[in-house]
Amino acid sequence: MIQLSEISKSFGDRTLLDRVTWQIDDGDRAGLCGPNGAGKTTLLKMLAGLEEPDGGAIVKPAGITIGYLPQDGLTHTGRTVFEEASSAFQPLLDMKADMHDIEHRLGDASVPQAEHDAMLVRYSELQDRFRLADGYSMDLRIATVLRGLGFGPEDVDRPAETFSGGWQMRLALATLLLGRPNLLLLDEPTNHLDLDARNWLEGYLADYPYAVILVSHDRYFLDAVVTRITDLNLRKLTDSVGNYSTYVEQRDAMLGRLRQAKKEQDEEIARVKLFIDRFRYKATKAAQVQSRIKLLDKVVPIEVPPERKRIRFKFPACAKSGRTVMELKHVRKAYGEVTVFRDLGLHIERGDRIALIGPNGAGKSTLMRMLSGEEVPDSGTRTVGHQVVIEYFAQDEAARLDPSLTVYETLEAGSPNDMVPAIRTILGGFLFSGDDVYKKAAVLSGGERTRLAVARMLLRPSNTLLLDEPTNHLDLDSKDVLLEALEDYGGTLVIVSHDRYFVEKLATKIIEIGHGEGVLYPGTYPEFLWHKEHPEAPSATRQAPGPRAPVARTLSGPRGEPEAGPPPRTPARRGAVARPTAATNIPRPREARKREDAERRRKQRALDALHTRIADLESRIADREAQVRELEAAMAAQGFYDDRDASKAAVDRHQALMWEVGDLMAQWEALQEHAAEHASES
């Protein structure tokens, strides 16, 4: 579909791409990976036509449409959210306006018969094109994408300029997805999305019918979406079939072979040079020496990516806290007329690993600030336990760095004396090497400041960590350093993160924030998702495949405890395998058969209900189409437009029926897909 032929790109004396040839086929979903600064964003801009290569050519077929989403910087003004998203369908909107214009003109009795007939032909052509382009389901598609990306019904009529930068980027992504370009270029599309929106986007891109190239530091997102990884390193592009996890295995194996080949080449070159130096001035060996000199000139040195040291780091020691770390009772918090929490109760114990989940704006950061003590609740109490030492990483932590200090001085300030020798190691793990450590914090980029803030947090002793989006702007290697340190952390952890891989690795309890309250799900994030997908399962016996399913609890009492029901699962030790107990998770064979039969009957009932709804929709569609045919026959009759009022009413009724048929067809297609999924599960 699109091909790069001998592409080169440089900035000053720095070469990003050197005579690169690469091809993207229709339907490819490629993840573009590589170290920071390798040129991933530059490559996307060249594919989008925003930058030109220094050499070579980008071959594109005629008529190709390309959509590009940058990391940030897009703003929308002058239109509502719905109008902005609708702009993706501008050709259809123009067609719809033409159809309305023809409808009004058809009702004019003064129009000559010849012109009247020509308009009818034109109207029929437009109507067919509009139907084939799914114009009648346009509003439904817009609503589906906006809802998937987190916009509520109350948001669609708000002016776009009233939204923050993150929501502006969501709106840009929605418009891009609705336009369905042949080549979709996404640069960190998940940066401004919460977990629900990320999960929705994963499914959307996995079913996207055209080519997608994306840059992302979200490992789980890459695994779920891409079918091919392209590594940009050492000025070249290297393809690997499969998702990101497969690529990592292949990359490590390839690097091992490359380093071995480099070692053997260096040894051979050393032997040849030794021969040359030894016999350079010996006449009898002159021919052999010259032969080896020419041989050396022809050798192409093997380039190996610089090996990044794999560092493992442990937090500095800190005294244990008491069993109760923190407690919120009957907390209320509001900003003006917006109530974030009405009557929140939360009990945190030593060793808890809690992830706060919820859409953007639900109150996760507000709760973190109240837990840290930076904000006080409007009412209710916050009680901190015995010997609790809190380290709070805020979303704007990077902005809190002292701009006058160097990178090294930033980490040195406030670090225990025994941690000072580890500063250089930590900085290397977060991509600060060589003279970078002497840069002032004031001159660092946004991503560099975030990495420095995370590194500083790792050096401070604490027994309770409150982390609000610590992974933003971290590359995959830096995330691994932080993740491994947190997995070994012996204290209490409360995190807000939109990185699903990060949450799955760390959390043993989930608190869902929204609608003025928090709901506790003892268990991991996959168990939380299982519960959300099976809300009808009874709490006392709810089970998920594998580990026991969590029991949801609303945090309303002083300890957030339920009035009835089984106690929550004790969080497993890190690295331990959850083992089902004989009493609850290993049913007798007869009970297992009864449950399986009940589950099969439930699935069959659900499938039957779907088929009933599909049949009802087919009947309604057939009825509406019959009415449309009757109206079209009447509209084609001679003298139909003599009575202007009657003809206008018929035309309006015809248009309304066409919209209704389009909406019913969209519902029918969705139910058919749902029924097919149910049938495959059965």
C-alpha angles and dihedrals in degrees: 000000000000128000136193112211119195092328119186128182131176139171109206108310092341116098116204099174126022116194094319122183117194138155134207118198128203110277096020117141104198128181113210110214136174142116120302111279094022092120106261095137091044090054092051090050091052091050089049091051094244093116133030125227118242090229140003127033141272108221115207129174118243114268097021115150119213127192121194128193113191123206093258144323101091118129133179126205138167099035138070122252091258093048091049092050091045090058087079086072097048094136090052091046090052090049091050091051090051090051092051090048091052091047091056093046092049088062091059108101092198092067110109116248094245092053090044091055092047090052091051090053091047091048091051091051092049091047092053093048091046092051094046090051090053090245093154091061094046096108091048092052092049092050092048095053095043091049091047091054093050105265112141127214089260091057101058095079096042118107110260093230091065091069126089124250093266092053090045088059090049089054091050090051091049092052091048094050093048091052090057098206119198089243119034116197114192122182109196094329093176096057093098100032130100121222096269092052091046091052090050092048091051091058093044094052093043088061096038108131098213138051121299129191115184139176114209140156090202106106095193092048091052092048091051098045116028129073095187135036122208114197117208107201137134090013092297137099119230122189126215123183114227136036129309096276090054090048092053091055093047092044093052091049091047093048090051091054092044093051091049091050090048091050092050091046092051091049092050092048090050091052092049092048090049090054091048093049092046098050102025093113099036111105095208091057097042095106093049091047092051090047091054093046089055089046091055091050090057096049114110107211114235111239118216123190110248108268110244111217113243103228126194117199136186126202116250114267119270132178115264118260124230119274092263108059101176141346132197119194127192092336120183124186129176138166108210108304093346112095111203098177127015107182109350124177122183133172120192120190131195111280096022115144105199129179118198110218129188144104121293110280094025093114107265095131090043090056091047091053090050091049090050093048095241090118129032123217119249088236137356129053139280116204122189118206130235118298094353114165110192127201111190122196108193127198089249094044091123090060090055095064116114103251092205095062125084122238091260094045090051091060094038093055110088096002119128114255093245090057096054093089089057094056095090091048092051092047090052090052089056095048099263109130139152114353091354089090090066095055117113115246088235093069097047121110121244093261093047091050091052092050090049092050091052091048091051091052091055092060098053119090115238141143096208124050124194108189121184110190097328093167098061110123093005118131119228095264093050089048089054091053091051094042094052091048091051093046088058094042110120098201137074120295132198115176140180111199137151091202104103094196089054093049094046092052096049115025124090093167130039126204114194110209121204147101092037096302145071126235118204121217111185103213142053128309094260088053089050090053090048090055091049089053093047105040091149094065112108113251097231095054104023110138135177127202107279114356119038113276118248126254113230117230131184112229099232107120128067091269097025088244123157122242090233141004135072121314118262121267114267107245111258122243112263109272093013120127116238106242120199116234121237093237098053112017106035105063124192113263094252092052090048091053091048091051092047091050091048091049092050091050091049092051091047091051090050091049092048090050090052092051090049091052091047091051090049091051092049090052092050092047091051091049093050092046090052090053089048091053091049091051093047090051090051092046090053092053118106114260094018093129096046089094100057097191094047094046092048091052090050092049091049090048090050091052092048091050091051091053090048092050090050092051092047091049091052090051090047092052092049092050091047090055090047091050091049090053091050091048092051091049091051 
